[in-house]
Amino acid sequence: MTATDMDSKHLTCLVTGATSGIGEATAMGLARRGATVVMVGRNAERGQRVRDHIISSTGNSSVELMLVDFASLAQVRDLAAEFTARHTHLHRLVNNAGVVKLRRETSIDGYETMFAVNHLAHFLLTHLLLDTIVASPAARIVNVSSHAHHFGWLESDDWQSEKRYSAMRSYGGSKLANVLFTYELARRLEGTGVTANCLHPGGVASRLGQDNGWVGKIATSAFRPFALSPEKGARTSLHVTLSPELDGVTGHYFAGSRERNSSKRSHDRDLASALWRDSERMVGISQEA
Ligand SMILES: NC(=O)c1ccc[n+]([C@@H]2O[C@H](COP(=O)([O-])OP(=O)(O)OC[C@H]3O[C@@H](n4cnc5c(N)ncnc54)[C@H](OP(=O)(O)O)[C@@H]3O)[C@@H](O)[C@H]2O)c1
């Protein structure tokens, strides 16, 4: 069965970071097309408010909320268990949640926070949901990266930016990890019918980066007048998630709803395998194999 054959009404979709910005607009777009949408958020109150808004705006009541802090790998495991207890299929996994930290911080598990939330949590979530995804016809995995990956710092001897940290370059490194992960995943999923693609949503006026005191607030408000609305920012995510013309298309990078070139480094297979191997170790799945 292709995505073209499947009406959106029969799709079960999970969107991470669905309580704000691009993820919220993506969840809204999927709900509007009649899909069952599992919104993943961190803040119960905001999540409930956004869920109610999506249901009342779209008339689609098949919108669920699951809570997780992606800075905790144990909570990612709980999320995957909760999802698989409630659902037998997952046709669309949209790995969208992201964070920018001006100062280096570490997650509950001791990993640099942007690398942990933007990459490791989604790496683990995808791994834990993979059997359910593979069992779902014409399933797609969509990773929200950024053009920031072009100038990202990511070194196999310093995944955690311990030797040097710069908010934008380490953020770019976590977004480069999203692209490397996507390409490696697409290679590993060959023959399963599941596709994996990634994208840049555009410069979007969202809450990204605001959680950094007054510096974050000033920097994000200066950028706001030039930025896209979250609805426009979600267009590429919705295109890559739903467009029938992308049936079977895998291992690509999109921006402006078109395929684009990602950086030369994002095609480095040695870096991708090292990232995969070390990510397995960091999230504790190599021992389970
Ligand atoms: N905005 C841009 O210009 C831009 C450009 C390129 C790429 N992107 C990418 O687009 C994606 C969405 O970002 P956005 O701009 O829509 O930002 P946003 O408005 O800040 O939304 C980010 C979402 O991620 C969630 N999140 C953050 N940290 C989390 C954690 N520890 N655990 C669970 N959820 C967490 C947030 O939850 P809360 O609601 O609880 O905070 C929120 O739902 C990100 O991956 C970002 O890197 C954005």
PDBQT file of the ligand as one rigid body, heavy atoms in Angstrom, charges set to zero:
ROOT
HETATM    1  N1  LIG A 301      12.231  28.411  14.614  1.00  0.00    +0.000 N 
HETATM    2  C1  LIG A 301      13.137  28.332  13.645  1.00  0.00    +0.000 C 
HETATM    3  O1  LIG A 301      13.495  29.350  13.011  1.00  0.00    +0.000 OA
HETATM    4  C2  LIG A 301      13.738  26.998  13.282  1.00  0.00    +0.000 A 
HETATM    5  C3  LIG A 301      14.641  26.961  12.200  1.00  0.00    +0.000 A 
HETATM    6  C4  LIG A 301      15.191  25.742  11.844  1.00  0.00    +0.000 A 
HETATM    7  C5  LIG A 301      14.854  24.599  12.545  1.00  0.00    +0.000 A 
HETATM    8  N2  LIG A 301      13.988  24.672  13.591  1.00  0.00    +0.000 N 
HETATM    9  C6  LIG A 301      13.649  23.428  14.312  1.00  0.00    +0.000 C 
HETATM   10  O2  LIG A 301      12.250  23.298  14.374  1.00  0.00    +0.000 OA
HETATM   11  C7  LIG A 301      11.904  22.485  15.502  1.00  0.00    +0.000 C 
HETATM   12  C8  LIG A 301      10.733  23.123  16.247  1.00  0.00    +0.000 C 
HETATM   13  O3  LIG A 301      11.176  24.344  16.817  1.00  0.00    +0.000 OA
HETATM   14  P1  LIG A 301      10.237  25.629  16.988  1.00  0.00    +0.000 P 
HETATM   15  O4  LIG A 301      10.911  26.714  16.260  1.00  0.00    +0.000 OA
HETATM   16  O5  LIG A 301       8.837  25.301  16.704  1.00  0.00    +0.000 OA
HETATM   17  O6  LIG A 301      10.490  25.922  18.558  1.00  0.00    +0.000 OA
HETATM   18  P2  LIG A 301       9.513  26.027  19.827  1.00  0.00    +0.000 P 
HETATM   19  O7  LIG A 301       8.361  26.912  19.561  1.00  0.00    +0.000 OA
HETATM   20  O8  LIG A 301      10.418  26.373  20.951  1.00  0.00    +0.000 OA
HETATM   21  O9  LIG A 301       8.991  24.524  19.989  1.00  0.00    +0.000 OA
HETATM   22  C9  LIG A 301       9.864  23.523  20.440  1.00  0.00    +0.000 C 
HETATM   23  C10 LIG A 301       9.066  22.359  20.972  1.00  0.00    +0.000 C 
HETATM   24  O10 LIG A 301      10.002  21.388  21.505  1.00  0.00    +0.000 OA
HETATM   25  C11 LIG A 301       9.610  21.095  22.847  1.00  0.00    +0.000 C 
HETATM   26  N3  LIG A 301      10.741  20.791  23.709  1.00  0.00    +0.000 N 
HETATM   27  C12 LIG A 301      11.837  21.543  23.940  1.00  0.00    +0.000 A 
HETATM   28  N4  LIG A 301      12.614  20.958  24.865  1.00  0.00    +0.000 NA
HETATM   29  C13 LIG A 301      11.978  19.816  25.227  1.00  0.00    +0.000 A 
HETATM   30  C14 LIG A 301      12.252  18.796  26.153  1.00  0.00    +0.000 A 
HETATM   31  N5  LIG A 301      13.340  18.809  26.938  1.00  0.00    +0.000 N 
HETATM   32  N6  LIG A 301      11.389  17.769  26.265  1.00  0.00    +0.000 NA
HETATM   33  C15 LIG A 301      10.265  17.745  25.521  1.00  0.00    +0.000 A 
HETATM   34  N7  LIG A 301       9.931  18.672  24.631  1.00  0.00    +0.000 NA
HETATM   35  C16 LIG A 301      10.782  19.713  24.494  1.00  0.00    +0.000 A 
HETATM   36  C17 LIG A 301       8.915  22.347  23.342  1.00  0.00    +0.000 C 
HETATM   37  O11 LIG A 301       8.119  22.020  24.481  1.00  0.00    +0.000 OA
HETATM   38  P3  LIG A 301       7.628  23.162  25.500  1.00  0.00    +0.000 P 
HETATM   39  O12 LIG A 301       6.363  23.704  24.886  1.00  0.00    +0.000 OA
HETATM   40  O13 LIG A 301       7.401  22.443  26.777  1.00  0.00    +0.000 OA
HETATM   41  O14 LIG A 301       8.717  24.177  25.591  1.00  0.00    +0.000 OA
HETATM   42  C18 LIG A 301       8.124  22.738  22.106  1.00  0.00    +0.000 C 
HETATM   43  O15 LIG A 301       6.943  21.974  22.012  1.00  0.00    +0.000 OA
HETATM   44  C19 LIG A 301      13.172  22.327  16.329  1.00  0.00    +0.000 C 
HETATM   45  O16 LIG A 301      13.719  21.057  16.096  1.00  0.00    +0.000 OA
HETATM   46  C20 LIG A 301      14.094  23.402  15.777  1.00  0.00    +0.000 C 
HETATM   47  O17 LIG A 301      15.459  23.046  15.903  1.00  0.00    +0.000 OA
HETATM   48  C21 LIG A 301      13.409  25.851  13.979  1.00  0.00    +0.000 A 
ENDROOT
TORSDOF 0
